[in-house]
Amino acid sequence: MVREVQRNVVKNPISLLLVEGQTDEIFYARVKGTYLSECRIAIHNLQGLYNINAKIINQIVNYAQQHRDEVIRVYCCLDRESRCGTTPEFDLKRIEKYIKDESIKRVLSIDMIRATPHIESWLFHDIDGIYGFLRVPKSHRKPKTFKPPSKFRL
């Protein structure tokens, strides 16, 4: 594992998770809290997919400028938004080229985590748990409405 030494402090790289919306932010925060509590992770909401490449570049640049003592691994956590299995406009090579051209050397890597189908449809796998969490009376529950979860794909 790469480590940076500054002022006699050894830090592991921080994982910067760039998520596309509020549901994703809640989901990844829960995963972080439940399974990755020992890891250094920062989560930032991109507020949608429009201008996605510019938003990602801006978040990386801003984070690097505000945290000059950090070494960063970037993860773009996006949903598959089309039937062809891609995320519209997202261009990982363009983002990597920009970071390289700007010589932001503290960014160790940029990767994509693609939710297929949408992250929201995965929640339907635990529809009973959702009803329970929301305290929906059993007489008002209709869990079969959300089965199979795969029908909620685009």
C-alpha positions in Angstrom: 0.0 0.0 0.0 1.3 3.5 -0.9 1.8 5.8 2.0 2.9 9.5 2.1 5.2 10.7 4.9 4.9 14.4 5.8 5.8 16.1 9.1 6.5 12.7 10.7 3.0 11.5 10.0 2.3 8.4 7.9 -1.1 8.4 6.2 -2.8 5.7 4.1 -4.4 7.0 0.9 -7.9 8.3 1.3 -10.7 6.9 -0.9 -12.8 9.7 -2.5 -16.2 8.3 -3.5 -18.0 10.5 -5.9 -21.7 9.4 -6.0 -24.4 10.6 -8.3 -27.2 11.4 -6.0 -28.8 11.3 -2.6 -29.8 7.7 -2.5 -26.3 6.7 -3.5 -24.8 8.9 -0.9 -27.0 7.3 1.8 -26.2 3.8 0.5 -22.4 4.2 0.3 -22.3 6.0 3.7 -24.1 2.9 5.2 -21.7 0.5 3.5 -18.8 2.6 4.8 -20.2 2.6 8.4 -21.1 -1.0 8.4 -18.2 -2.7 6.5 -15.5 -0.1 6.0 -15.4 1.8 9.3 -11.6 1.3 9.5 -11.0 2.8 6.0 -10.3 6.4 5.2 -13.2 7.4 2.9 -14.7 10.7 1.9 -18.1 10.7 0.1 -19.2 13.6 -2.1 -22.6 13.9 -3.9 -22.4 15.0 -7.5 -26.1 15.9 -7.6 -26.9 14.1 -10.8 -25.3 13.0 -14.0 -25.5 16.2 -16.1 -22.0 17.6 -16.9 -20.6 14.5 -15.2 -17.0 14.7 -16.4 -16.7 18.4 -15.4 -18.3 17.7 -12.0 -15.9 14.8 -11.3 -12.9 16.8 -12.4 -14.0 19.8 -10.2 -14.5 17.6 -7.2 -11.1 15.9 -7.6 -9.3 19.3 -8.1 -11.1 20.9 -5.2 -10.5 18.0 -2.8 -6.8 17.9 -3.8 -6.4 21.6 -3.2 -8.3 21.5 0.2 -6.4 18.5 1.4 -2.8 19.0 0.3 -1.5 16.4 2.8 -3.6 13.6 1.3 -2.9 10.9 -1.3 -6.1 10.1 -3.1 -7.8 7.2 -4.8 -10.9 8.3 -6.6 -14.0 6.1 -7.2 -16.8 7.3 -9.5 -19.9 5.5 -8.1 -22.4 5.8 -10.9 -25.5 3.9 -12.1 -25.9 2.3 -15.5 -28.4 4.7 -17.0 -29.1 3.2 -20.4 -30.1 -0.1 -22.0 -26.7 -0.4 -23.6 -25.0 -0.6 -20.2 -23.2 2.7 -20.1 -23.4 5.9 -18.2 -24.2 8.8 -20.6 -21.3 11.2 -21.2 -19.0 9.6 -18.6 -15.5 9.5 -20.0 -12.9 8.0 -17.6 -10.0 8.5 -20.1 -10.9 12.2 -20.4 -10.9 12.6 -16.6 -7.6 10.7 -16.2 -6.0 12.8 -19.0 -7.0 16.1 -17.3 -5.6 15.0 -13.9 -2.4 13.9 -15.6 -2.1 17.1 -17.7 -2.6 19.2 -14.6 0.1 17.2 -12.8 -2.1 16.3 -9.8 0.3 13.6 -8.7 -1.4 12.9 -5.4 -4.2 11.2 -7.3 -3.1 7.6 -7.4 -6.0 6.2 -9.4 -9.4 6.9 -10.8 -11.8 4.0 -11.2 -15.5 3.5 -11.8 -17.9 1.5 -9.6 -21.0 1.0 -11.8 -24.3 -0.1 -10.2 -26.2 -2.3 -12.6 -29.1 -2.0 -12.4 -29.7 1.3 -10.6 -28.6 1.4 -7.0 -32.2 2.0 -6.0 -33.4 -1.3 -7.5 -31.0 -3.2 -5.3 -32.9 -1.9 -2.3 -36.0 -3.9 -3.5 -34.1 -7.1 -2.6 -34.8 -6.2 1.0 -38.3 -4.7 0.7 -39.4 -6.5 3.9 -36.6 -4.8 5.7 -37.5 -1.4 4.2 -41.1 -1.8 5.3 -40.0 -2.8 8.8 -37.6 0.2 9.0 -40.4 2.5 7.9 -42.8 0.9 10.4 -45.4 0.3 7.7 -48.2 -1.8 9.2 -48.3 -5.3 7.8 -51.8 -4.8 6.4 -50.4 -2.0 4.1 -47.4 -3.9 2.9 -47.3 -5.1 -0.7 -43.9 -6.7 -1.1 -44.8 -8.7 -4.2 -45.2 -5.3 -6.1 -41.4 -5.1 -6.0 -40.5 -8.6 -7.1 -38.4 -9.4 -8.9 -36.1 -6.5 -8.4 -34.6 -6.9 -11.8 -37.8 -5.6 -13.4 -36.8 -2.1 -12.1 -33.9 -1.8 -14.5 -34.0 0.6 -17.3 
